[in-house]
């Protein structure tokens, strides 16, 4: 027996037991409890379960669960009335045949019989309403899960597309750095190629992952900045301030790397005397991590917008964070004194808001 069927029968047994128990309690208050009353209530209990199960059969047989609300309501009413009449007739007949001490029911005047039919009709109407409400709620939840899974699938595809944009973008920038060294300093160009191969191995590996540790990300960033330092020489200095306890924190791959590239491309390269790139990380609280990328220079939104019109870079990073974390993440970029500061805030728990385990729960 499936879990759904087991739950259905458990609800049937408990529900009708409580109904009979309520009637028994009313008789107890009136001082009318005896063996005959208990036997009569057992009959009510069995008939209640049998007829309500028959109603479920009718509902499924005629496809009433697939009908619109305005189509279902009159059918529920008619089904409840018909079942209520059937219950009254069955109970009345059994009472007249087997309970000699009880008052004969089937020979009662019509108005008294009606008083027996109405309560049963109301009970079966309530049963129908609860049954349909439960099924509709269950179907609604299934549809919600289906929609969330579809949304998760679509966002995974988009994340994959965004990650696939990052690697060519990064390789293009790194190759440009080596190209600039080929004529000026072939020896340094060779060292740059060695660095490049190390960075590419890390980049290609991270391209298959949704998250990497902060330590892994910073190794890639350091290798990239070492490569750029070959080109810029004393014009570029960099430093990291990453507490050891944050090394295992997970974040999207190439996130800090992309912002480090922006710091070089839009900051250091525009300054004749060069400048500094400083990257630090800290906990804002128990659930939020802040990573700050600072570089010498000035942030010009208009110029930056033109240079990133292909959607790669800062826009790409913001979109990735939005897909992974929703409103729980942010990237803010602004000027402070003679520095450009880019603050990344992300949850410490690396779980996508569309992760399947969240949907299933």
Legacy VTK file of the C-alpha trace (Angstrom):
# vtk DataFile Version 3.0
C-alpha trace
ASCII
DATASET POLYDATA
POINTS 361 float
0.000 0.000 0.000
1.352 3.421 -0.961
1.866 6.173 1.578
-1.027 8.146 0.071
-3.480 5.243 0.387
-2.287 4.495 3.909
-2.849 8.133 4.860
-6.309 8.098 3.251
-7.449 5.045 5.207
-5.901 6.315 8.425
-7.829 9.572 7.995
-11.030 7.641 7.272
-10.699 5.450 10.353
-9.779 8.287 12.716
-12.289 10.779 11.250
-15.310 8.517 11.504
-14.209 7.282 14.922
-14.166 10.857 16.196
-17.619 11.421 14.657
-19.060 8.366 16.423
-17.239 9.292 19.631
-18.922 12.707 19.548
-22.383 11.114 19.244
-21.516 8.707 22.068
-20.493 11.612 24.272
-23.789 13.403 23.571
-25.700 10.262 24.584
-23.554 9.976 27.695
-24.554 13.500 28.727
-28.203 12.521 28.245
-27.693 9.285 30.232
-28.645 7.074 27.286
-25.514 4.940 26.871
-26.072 1.172 26.760
-25.061 -1.822 24.668
-27.756 -1.070 22.110
-26.507 2.486 21.585
-22.889 1.329 21.228
-23.926 -1.355 18.709
-25.983 1.182 16.795
-23.000 3.561 16.659
-20.755 0.774 15.381
-23.220 0.332 12.520
-23.029 4.096 11.861
-19.231 3.860 11.880
-19.071 1.031 9.321
-21.701 2.613 7.049
-19.960 5.994 7.261
-16.646 4.551 6.135
-18.281 2.442 3.421
-20.414 5.219 1.914
-17.641 7.860 2.062
-15.318 5.422 0.297
-18.041 4.840 -2.312
-18.274 8.630 -2.779
-14.536 8.706 -3.430
-15.006 5.960 -6.030
-17.722 8.016 -7.762
-15.556 11.142 -7.671
-12.642 9.320 -9.296
-14.803 7.363 -11.744
-16.450 10.492 -13.150
-13.261 12.562 -13.189
-14.631 15.205 -10.840
-11.146 16.102 -9.607
-10.317 17.426 -13.085
-13.410 19.630 -13.298
-13.633 23.342 -12.671
-14.907 24.607 -9.317
-18.249 25.756 -10.731
-18.748 22.289 -12.246
-17.767 20.428 -9.087
-19.872 22.311 -6.519
-23.353 21.207 -7.710
-22.106 17.642 -8.154
-20.690 17.612 -4.620
-24.035 18.841 -3.284
-26.030 16.207 -5.170
-23.584 13.456 -4.200
-23.764 14.478 -0.537
-27.575 14.504 -0.570
-27.735 11.127 -2.307
-25.231 9.602 0.120
-27.036 11.151 3.086
-30.330 9.586 1.977
-28.594 6.231 1.416
-27.052 6.366 4.893
-30.426 7.148 6.499
-32.147 4.306 4.615
-29.395 1.781 5.428
-29.197 2.703 9.094
-32.988 2.835 9.411
-33.410 -0.575 7.765
-30.697 -2.211 9.886
-32.141 -0.629 13.027
-35.659 -1.872 12.271
-34.425 -5.397 11.478
-31.864 -6.007 14.211
-32.529 -3.572 17.058
-35.904 -4.633 18.473
-35.784 -2.238 21.422
-35.185 0.784 19.199
-37.944 2.885 17.735
-38.787 1.873 14.164
-37.228 4.389 11.817
-38.540 3.509 8.360
-42.179 3.925 9.423
-41.596 7.418 10.825
-43.383 10.416 9.290
-41.518 12.095 6.435
-40.527 15.138 8.491
-38.871 12.912 11.133
-37.051 10.938 8.458
-35.858 14.230 7.008
-34.353 15.094 10.387
-32.260 11.935 10.056
-31.255 12.597 6.431
-30.120 16.205 6.947
-27.360 15.482 9.544
-25.920 12.696 7.369
-26.043 14.962 4.300
-24.161 17.693 6.185
-21.539 15.200 7.397
-20.946 13.849 3.886
-20.869 17.390 2.468
-18.139 18.299 4.974
-16.305 15.083 4.027
-16.431 16.066 0.342
-15.240 19.600 1.008
-12.301 18.350 3.058
-11.449 15.699 0.471
-11.492 18.117 -2.468
-9.599 20.766 -0.483
-6.886 18.236 0.372
-6.562 17.049 -3.238
-6.507 20.603 -4.631
-3.858 21.645 -2.113
-1.764 18.602 -2.936
-2.032 19.255 -6.686
-1.172 22.914 -6.148
1.973 21.941 -4.242
2.932 19.484 -6.980
2.501 22.209 -9.588
4.604 24.591 -7.512
7.376 22.001 -7.257
7.142 21.378 -11.000
7.425 25.119 -11.728
10.337 25.503 -9.318
12.149 22.568 -10.907
11.629 24.104 -14.335
12.894 27.449 -13.073
15.887 25.726 -11.469
16.670 23.930 -14.714
16.452 27.153 -16.729
18.693 28.964 -14.277
21.244 26.146 -14.308
21.396 26.512 -18.089
21.874 30.268 -17.783
24.560 29.823 -15.133
26.340 27.412 -17.437
26.188 29.986 -20.236
27.569 32.695 -17.961
30.413 30.457 -16.805
31.196 29.547 -20.405
31.547 33.273 -21.179
34.048 33.804 -18.365
36.766 31.418 -19.532
37.197 32.873 -23.063
37.017 36.380 -21.592
39.689 35.579 -19.037
41.931 33.795 -21.563
41.696 36.736 -23.945
42.886 39.155 -21.257
45.690 36.852 -20.106
46.912 36.246 -23.682
46.965 39.985 -24.282
49.240 40.361 -21.271
51.672 37.769 -22.641
51.498 39.224 -26.125
52.652 42.581 -24.762
55.766 40.873 -23.366
56.829 38.877 -26.447
58.752 41.720 -28.116
59.761 43.623 -24.988
61.006 40.750 -22.848
60.911 37.219 -24.339
62.231 35.704 -21.104
59.394 37.229 -19.112
56.980 36.108 -21.837
58.098 32.499 -21.257
57.507 32.917 -17.535
54.116 34.392 -18.378
53.206 31.358 -20.475
54.080 29.108 -17.540
51.807 31.179 -15.329
49.160 31.107 -18.016
49.154 27.307 -18.185
48.722 27.107 -14.412
45.842 29.589 -14.519
44.135 27.786 -17.394
44.255 24.457 -15.563
42.576 26.072 -12.574
40.106 27.964 -14.744
39.029 24.930 -16.770
38.611 22.850 -13.615
36.481 25.533 -11.962
34.335 25.824 -15.086
32.809 22.446 -14.248
31.901 23.468 -10.698
29.137 25.646 -9.337
31.196 26.556 -6.262
34.868 26.617 -5.254
36.527 27.437 -1.945
37.799 30.943 -1.330
41.293 29.493 -1.045
41.069 27.955 -4.537
39.687 31.189 -5.969
42.472 33.278 -4.435
45.160 30.962 -5.856
43.778 31.658 -9.338
43.612 35.395 -8.586
47.215 35.410 -7.322
48.447 33.562 -10.417
46.645 36.087 -12.625
48.061 39.084 -10.761
51.555 37.536 -10.914
51.124 37.305 -14.672
50.006 40.929 -14.880
52.898 42.021 -12.662
55.300 40.634 -15.252
53.780 43.113 -17.698
53.312 46.094 -15.373
56.444 45.467 -13.275
56.722 48.096 -10.506
53.519 49.789 -11.693
51.488 47.021 -10.067
51.486 45.965 -6.432
48.937 43.717 -4.817
48.147 42.283 -1.390
45.581 39.947 0.176
44.062 39.974 3.652
42.089 36.730 3.933
41.603 35.230 7.432
42.518 31.534 7.500
39.102 30.557 8.874
37.459 31.833 5.658
39.562 29.697 3.298
36.954 26.930 3.225
34.024 29.257 2.489
32.529 28.487 -0.912
31.648 30.956 -3.638
31.014 30.942 -7.399
34.240 30.313 -9.386
35.911 33.214 -11.188
33.930 35.758 -9.144
36.873 37.510 -7.466
39.011 36.765 -10.513
36.663 38.745 -12.777
36.741 41.742 -10.442
40.534 41.559 -10.221
40.640 41.694 -14.025
38.406 44.763 -13.958
40.711 46.381 -11.400
43.656 45.937 -13.766
41.854 46.793 -16.997
39.888 49.825 -15.791
42.155 50.993 -12.977
45.861 50.200 -12.997
46.312 50.196 -16.801
44.908 53.748 -17.025
47.382 55.156 -14.477
50.861 56.109 -15.792
52.370 55.491 -12.386
50.350 52.329 -11.760
48.822 51.517 -8.418
47.710 48.864 -5.938
45.177 46.048 -5.916
44.065 45.004 -2.440
41.677 42.117 -1.750
40.332 41.294 1.688
37.481 39.239 3.151
35.545 39.267 6.402
32.349 38.062 8.018
29.684 40.730 8.329
27.728 38.393 10.628
27.126 34.672 11.087
25.542 34.289 7.669
27.072 36.919 5.339
30.560 37.099 3.796
31.997 40.329 2.388
34.852 40.311 -0.118
36.342 43.685 -0.990
38.415 44.353 -4.117
40.159 47.746 -4.049
42.323 49.324 -6.710
43.901 52.667 -7.410
41.995 54.842 -9.838
38.532 56.274 -10.287
35.277 54.566 -11.145
33.539 56.088 -14.167
30.137 54.378 -14.704
29.709 55.728 -18.235
33.134 54.568 -19.378
32.706 51.207 -17.622
29.311 50.645 -19.218
30.724 51.147 -22.694
33.651 48.812 -22.080
31.446 45.995 -20.729
28.598 46.298 -23.211
29.114 42.667 -24.213
27.641 41.602 -20.856
30.878 40.110 -19.496
32.481 41.357 -16.292
30.586 43.172 -13.590
27.174 42.631 -15.213
27.916 38.942 -15.630
28.989 38.612 -11.984
25.865 40.353 -10.717
23.637 38.096 -12.784
25.371 34.961 -11.528
24.906 36.023 -7.909
21.269 36.881 -8.537
20.633 33.417 -9.988
22.440 31.660 -7.151
21.395 33.690 -4.127
18.611 36.052 -5.163
18.381 39.163 -2.972
20.784 37.703 -0.415
23.790 38.838 -2.472
25.032 42.120 -3.875
27.917 43.782 -5.696
28.454 47.479 -4.964
31.118 49.576 -6.675
32.024 53.128 -5.663
34.864 55.627 -5.268
36.534 56.349 -1.969
39.378 58.924 -1.939
41.743 57.811 -4.743
40.512 54.224 -4.805
37.788 52.216 -6.500
36.107 49.820 -4.085
34.020 46.855 -5.105
32.166 45.091 -2.282
30.753 41.597 -2.789
28.309 40.264 -0.203
27.145 36.660 -0.386
25.661 34.122 2.053
28.213 31.935 3.805
26.113 28.873 2.927
26.781 28.077 -0.745
23.289 26.876 -1.620
21.410 28.071 -4.672
17.905 29.361 -3.982
16.786 26.918 -6.696
18.600 23.868 -5.340
16.526 20.696 -5.693
16.936 19.751 -2.049
15.209 23.006 -1.105
12.394 22.352 -3.540
11.828 18.804 -2.294
11.579 19.933 1.308
LINES 1 362
361 0 1 2 3 4 5 6 7 8 9 10 11 12 13 14 15 16 17 18 19 20 21 22 23 24 25 26 27 28 29 30 31 32 33 34 35 36 37 38 39 40 41 42 43 44 45 46 47 48 49 50 51 52 53 54 55 56 57 58 59 60 61 62 63 64 65 66 67 68 69 70 71 72 73 74 75 76 77 78 79 80 81 82 83 84 85 86 87 88 89 90 91 92 93 94 95 96 97 98 99 100 101 102 103 104 105 106 107 108 109 110 111 112 113 114 115 116 117 118 119 120 121 122 123 124 125 126 127 128 129 130 131 132 133 134 135 136 137 138 139 140 141 142 143 144 145 146 147 148 149 150 151 152 153 154 155 156 157 158 159 160 161 162 163 164 165 166 167 168 169 170 171 172 173 174 175 176 177 178 179 180 181 182 183 184 185 186 187 188 189 190 191 192 193 194 195 196 197 198 199 200 201 202 203 204 205 206 207 208 209 210 211 212 213 214 215 216 217 218 219 220 221 222 223 224 225 226 227 228 229 230 231 232 233 234 235 236 237 238 239 240 241 242 243 244 245 246 247 248 249 250 251 252 253 254 255 256 257 258 259 260 261 262 263 264 265 266 267 268 269 270 271 272 273 274 275 276 277 278 279 280 281 282 283 284 285 286 287 288 289 290 291 292 293 294 295 296 297 298 299 300 301 302 303 304 305 306 307 308 309 310 311 312 313 314 315 316 317 318 319 320 321 322 323 324 325 326 327 328 329 330 331 332 333 334 335 336 337 338 339 340 341 342 343 344 345 346 347 348 349 350 351 352 353 354 355 356 357 358 359 360
